[in-house]
Amino acid sequence: MEDTRHIKISDYNYPLPDERIAKFPLPVRDQSKLLVYRHGEVSESLFTSLPDYIEPGELMVFNNTKVIQARLHFRKETGALIEIFCLEPIQPNDYALNFQQTSHSAWLCMIGNLKKWKEGPLRREMTVKGKPLTLTATRGTCRGTSHWIDFTWDNDEVTFADILEMFGELPIPPYLNRETQESDKETYQTVYSKIKGSVAAPTAGLHFTRRVLDALQEKGTDLEEVTLHVGAGTFKPVKSEEIEGHEMHTEYISVNRQMIEKLIAHGGKAVAVGTTSVRTLESLYYIGATVSLHPDASQEELHVSQWQPYDTRPSLTATEALQCISDYMSRHQIDALHTSTQIIIAPGYEYKIVKKMITNFHQPQSTLLLLVSAFVKGDWHTIYDYALAHGFRFLSYGDSSLLIP
């Protein structure tokens, strides 16, 4: 555990020329390249061949979160443009409830051009669903690098979701260094996205098409979904020399009873599509461990803290931990578990549930690269050296990899 805390992020650097960052996706999603890492050996194929590497009867888990148009722009009377980037709901703090609000909604937000917003509310006239309204943003307390923002509007036939849908802008990753385009509204969503709440896409899922999903099902693959709402913190660089000094962002997860039962039926083993599915699945183990010790904990108290895996080291098997969750859900008569995770997965971490991983190629010195390194027992250089030498495209709109340690 001490070794993990003292990992130097500089050891996870590699040269990434700007021209290797995919600024746009390929015209056909599943024609991206697929790097296959199996037991230390690397080969390459096309993403359409993914089903060839999945055994019949395996459980594949997807994150069904949907990216929201989280950036709102206001212009002051002086002409200054202020951007408000909605990160997570505060009042109410449940995503679905917040989106349904019809007069007031409070969010934790990042503010662009903050120095030009000295005081007073911001206002914007708009027409939503044919109904004119004035949207007002009032700045509240500062919380770290973010602010509490109260949004109010004067038409109770319009929800906050309607406002974002009509006037929000999709927040594409900052490293693309370009403006959001109309095409991003489609290409920066997975084909199976359902539950609104993310400010970044679970990008490993961007390669999937209906034909790849159909081919997986024809092969006998069990397909299931979880929800983790991706926060802007996923792009937060590690600025501390050692990862002990990096605070992981909190992300909200939702897992239904059927998913838990499926995992138990598959012996607590899964193929994870993307690092967000990885973080959700691995967090479930520690949620189960908490429930085993505190059977009547509230769902909020089941939050997985950053260092919990390294500080507690439970002795439960994956199926035992999952059974604890199943029993908890039965006792409390709930069909879906709603909680949060701050888990950091880095070398020294022992994976409990994820046995295969589909993921893109991540930024140098990022927590996602640490997660991959932990999965392949430190052999990430083999993967990234091959990808750089063989023309793979990197980051959100880039190519994909299948990792089988």
N, C-alpha and C positions, 0 to 999 in steps of 0.2 A: 504494500500500500504506500509506504514512504517513497518507493521508487517511482510509482505513478505520479504522486504529487510533485515530484522533483524532475519530471520530464522537461527537458529544454525544448521549447517550440522551434528553436533554430535548427534542431536536428530533423525537422520535418519540412524542410524547404526544398524546392526544386525549381529550375528555370522554366518559366512559362511565358514565351513570347506572345505579344498581343495578337499576332495573326493566328495563333492556335486556339484562341477563344472564339467559340462559335457565336457570332452576333445574331444570327437567325437560324431557325431550324431547317432541316431538309424539307423539300416539298412533300415527301411521303414519310411519315413518322417512322415506320418500321424498317426503312431502308438504311437506318443508321448502322454503323459498324458495332459489332459486339466482341469485346475482348473476353476470352474465357480463361480464367485462372483455375486450374484443377491440380490440387496437391503439389503446388510449386511449379507446374508446367503452364506455359502461356501459349495460346493459339488465338486466331481471330476468325470471325464469321460475320454474318449479317444478323440483325436483331430478329428477323423472321424465323431464324433457325433456333431461337430460344427453346421451344418445346422439345427439341432433340436432346437437350441437356437436363431435362426435368424428368424424374422417374414417375411412372404412373402411381397415382394414389398419394402423391405429396401434397401438402397444404401450402398454397401460395397466398400471401397476405398483402393487400393493397391499402394505401391511405386514400380514402375517398373525399378528403377535404377539397373545398373549392376556393380559389383565390378571389378575394373581393376587390372591388375598385376603390382602394383604400386612400387614395390621395385626393384631397379636396383643395381647390385653389380659390383664394379670395383676393380681391384687389382693393387696397385702401384708397381713400379719397385723394391721397398724395400720388397715387399711381403705383405704389410699391406692391409687388405680388408676394403674397404670403401663402405658403403651402402647409397644409395640415395633414399629416400622415397618421391615420388611425391604426394603432397597434393592437390594443385589446380593450374590450368593453369593461366599464367600471359600474355604471348604473343603468339598467341591471347588468350584473357581471356574467350572465349567461348569454352566449352569442345569439341563440335563436330568439330569446325574449327581447334582446336589445334591438335586433333587426326589425322586430314587430312594433316598436314604439311609434306613437303617432303625434308626439308633440315635444318630447325631450329625450335626449340620449347623451350619456357621458362616456367618454373614451380617454384612455391614456394615449397620448399622441406625441410624435416628434414634429417639430415646427421648423420649416425652412424659411430663412430670412427673418429669424426671430428678432434681431436687433431693430428691425423696422416696425415691429409691433410692440410699442411702448406701453400702451394702455387702451382701455375701452374695447368693446366688442367689434367683431368683424361681421359684415352683412353681405349677403348675396341674393339678388332677386333671381328666381328661376320658375320654370313651368314644368311640373311633373304630372304625367298622366292627364295633361290638359288643364291642370289646376295650378294657378299662380300662387306662389308663396315666397316668403322671405326666410332664408336660413341664417341664423345668427350663431356665431361661435364666440364663447366667452372663456377667457383663459383663467384657469384656477392654479392650484399649487404646483410647484415644480417637484418632480420625482426623479432624481438623477438627471439623465439626459432627456427626460420626457416631461410632459405637462398634462395635467387634468384639463380636459376641454369639455365644456357643456355646450351641446348643440340644441337649439330650440327652433321650432318653425310653427307657422301660424295656419296650418291646414291639417286637421285631424283625419283627413281621408288619405293622407300620404304617410307611408312608413319610412323609417330611416333606411331600410333596404332599398326602397324606391329611389330615395335621394342619391345613394351611392351608385346605384345601377345607372341612373341618368346622368349624374354630374361628376361622379368619381372617375379617377384614372387608374388603370391597372398598374401596380408597382413592379415593373420588371427589375431584375437585379442591377445594382449600381455598376457592377464591373462590365456591363454591356456597353456602357458609355454612349448611349443613344436615347432618343425620345421613344416613349411608348407609341406603337403604331396600331392601327385598327386591327391588323392581322393578329397581334398578340392576344387579343381577347379570346381568340380560339386556340392559337398554338401554345399559349402559356397556361392551358388547362388540360388536365388528363381527360381522356374520353369517358372515364367513369367518375368524374368529379360530381359530388352531390351536396355536401354539407358546407355552407358558406362559413368562412372564418379565417382563412390563411392570407397572409400578406406576401407569401412566396409559394411557388408551386413545389410539390413533391416531385422533383424533376426526373427521377428514374422512371416514373410512370408515363412521362411524355412520349416514350417510344412505343407504347402499346396501342394497337389498333384492334378493331373488332375481329379481324381475321386471326391475329395472334392469340387473342383471348379464346376464340372458338377452337383454334388448334390445340390449345392447352386443355380445354375441356374435353375435346375428342380423345385426347391421350389419357384422360382420367385424372387430371389435376383438379384438386379441390380448391376453388377460389373463394376467398373470404375478405372482408373489409374491416378496417378499424378507422378511427378518425383522430388525427392529431393536427391541430391548427398551427401552421408554421408561422413563427414570429419573425420580426425583422432581426432579432438577435442571432438568427442562423447565419447572417452575414457579418456579425460582430467579430472583428479581428482579435486574435490573442495578442495583447500588448505587453503582458507580463513575460519576463524571461522564462519563468517556470510556470507550468499550468496551474499550480496551486493558487496563483494570484489571479486566475481568470474566473469570473463569475458567470456560470452558465445561465442562459435565459430560461424562463419558465414557459412551458407550452402545455396546452390543454388537450386532454385526451378523452375519448369516449369509446367504450368497447361494449358491445351487446352480449347478452347471455349466450346466444348461439355461437358466437366467436369463441368464447371461453370453452364451451362444450366441445367444439370442433378441435381446439388445441389439445384438450384432454384426450379426445379420441385418437389424435395423431401422436400420442406419447409426449406431448409438450415440445414438438419439433415443427419448425416452419421454414419456408423460403420467404424472405422478406424482400418486397419491392421498395427499395429506397431506404435512406437512413432514417426517415421519419417513422416508417413502419418498424425499423430496427429498434429505435428508441422506445416506441410504444410497447412492442413485444417484450423487450428486456425489462422495461419498467414493470410489466405485469408480474414478473417473478418477485420483485421486491415489494410490490403491493400485496401479493399473496403472503409473503413473509411477515409483513406488518400485521395483516389480518390474523395470522396464526397466533400472534402475541397479544393483539388488541381486537378481539372479535366484534366489539361494538363501536369501533372507531367510526367517525363520520367520514363521508367520501372525501371531504377537504383534508382530513387528517391522514389520508392514504397517499398524499403527495410524496413523490420520490425525490429526496434531496440530492444534491450534486455528488456528495461523497458517500452516500449510504451504502453502495455496493462494496466499497473498500473498508468501511468502518464496521460493518455488521457481519458480513460473510456468513449468511444463513446456511444451515445444513440440509434444508428441504430439497427434494428433487423438483424439477420443473412441474411435473404433474401434481405433486403434493401442493405446491404453491398455487397452481391454477384451481385445484379442488377447493382450497380455502376460499378463493374468490367466488367460486360457484356457490358454495355453502353460504357465504356472506350475502350474496345476491338473493338467495332463497329466503334467508332469515329476514332480510329487510324488504323483501317483495319488490325488488327493482329489476327491470329488464335491461337496463344499461348502466354501466359504471361511468361516472363522470368525475374525473380528478385531474391532477396535473403532474408534470415531471420536469425535473431539472437535471436529470442524469447526465453525467459525463462518462463517455466510453473511451478509454485510452489504454495503451499497452499496460498489461497487468490485470486488465478486466477479463473475467472468465464468462464467456457467452453461455447463457442458460437455455435459450429457446431457438434462436436463429441458427440454422445449419447451412443455409446458402443465402447469398445476398446479391441482388441486382442493384447496381448503383452507377452513377456517372463519375466523371473525373473531377476531383475537388481542388479548391484553391490551395496553394502552398501555405503552410503554417496555419492551417485551419483545424477546428475541432473535428470536422468531418474526416479529415485525413488521419487524425488520431484514431477515430472509430474504425476506419478501414484497416489501419496498421494492427490494431488489437485483434481484428478478425483473422488476418492472415499471418499472425504471429510475427509481426515485424517485417514481413517480406514485401512491403509496399513498393520499394524501389524497383523490384523486378517488374511489377505491373506498370508503373509510371514510366520507367525507362523504355519499355516496349511500346507503350502508347505514344510517347514522344518520337520514337524512332520510326513508327509505322503510320504516321499521318492521321492519328486519331484526333477528333475535335473535342475541346475541353469545356467544362462548366455546364451551366443550365441547359443550353440548347445543343450541347455537344453529344458525343457518342456514349455508349454504355458498356458496362462490364458485368459479367457473371462471376462471382467469387465462390469457389468451393474449396475450403481449406483442407 
